[in-house]
Amino acid sequence: MRAIVAAFAVLAVAACTAPTPPRPAGVSAQPTGPATLPAPTGAHPVGTAVLYLKDVSRPDPWDPDVEARELKVTLWYPTRQREGERAPYMTPKESELTLKGARIAGVPYDTLSKTRTNAIENAKPSGRKLPLVVLSPGFTKPMSMLTSLAEDLASRGYVVAGIDHTYESYATTLPDGRVAECLACDSDRDPGFGTGVVRGRAADVSFVLDQLTTKWDGSELIDRARIAMVGQSIGGASAMAAMLKDSRVRAGINMDGTTYARIPKSGFSRPFMFMGAPRHIPGGRDHSWDRDWKLLTGWKRWLVLSGAEHQSFTDGPLMAGALGIRPASGVLPAARSTELTRAYVAAFLDRHLRGKRRPLLDKPSPQHPEVMFP
């Protein structure tokens, strides 16, 4: 099994399966020290803030003793502020539980918490009527694993709301200091598990959209008519589920996730893009994309990145050096997979939330030969 997958694999075949293989022999390297996220490519400095929201209208789906659904939402946004404290990537405890959950040893358990980010903590937001992008991570992964993408989108003038779906990741720190661990992890092979997860995440998204307009100081920045959702793995599957449930979500991207929410036979006309690793070629092992592709009646794209793996669309590969993991031969380099993910996600959002033509989405590009239009 390839090294990056062995270290960060959460879902090998289906978007809800969570294998945790031991670290394989022969792939270790000398840890390089803390990772540094690539600089955002947009024109704006980036600020970030955290909101803690409680939905008293429904109980938590994973803990029967919790009568309200608690969510941590991390916001990234443009700011004029260029100086200030950079936001932490995650807490030492979250790092410890994430590495233990992935069975990664040989480095200090606080290693991920030392990752250097670019966003300024609690900086004052700037701009007006900005499009909003909701991000949803893969199963067992904290929202922080999509930070590089979030920072880049904010630097391009988007407000980004990343949701930590409580009890579905190895660690989520709640406002009173409690650390919610992965209660869902012992249910991931139950019948209907994936369908239940995306249904719950769609409810999380609708609640967050309701709350952002009143609970965040920068809520006046958000253009409520321009909202999209992007997710990786089961987070990508949840993008379609959220769009089917909530018409406020105008466009969506699924990054390498098996889909579960069923599209009506009458079809679905809002813009949607699949972006995946080679296992997601048409006619491949995961038939859910083939099924859904036929029912997408509006603007749609299906992109496959040669050399990509399941975690190539996340910060996972960027952490390999810090964790002493040697990438396997033939796998997209971390910097390149980050560059491609940022470029194609931004092009999609620019086209569908800003009305800007982006030729990158029209056909294969000689500058991006790894991206195939099957």
Summary of the structure (lengths in Angstrom):
residues: 374
radius of gyration: 18.9
end to end distance: 25.8
largest distance: 54.9
contacts: 1355
relative contact order: 0.17
helix: 31%
strand: 22%
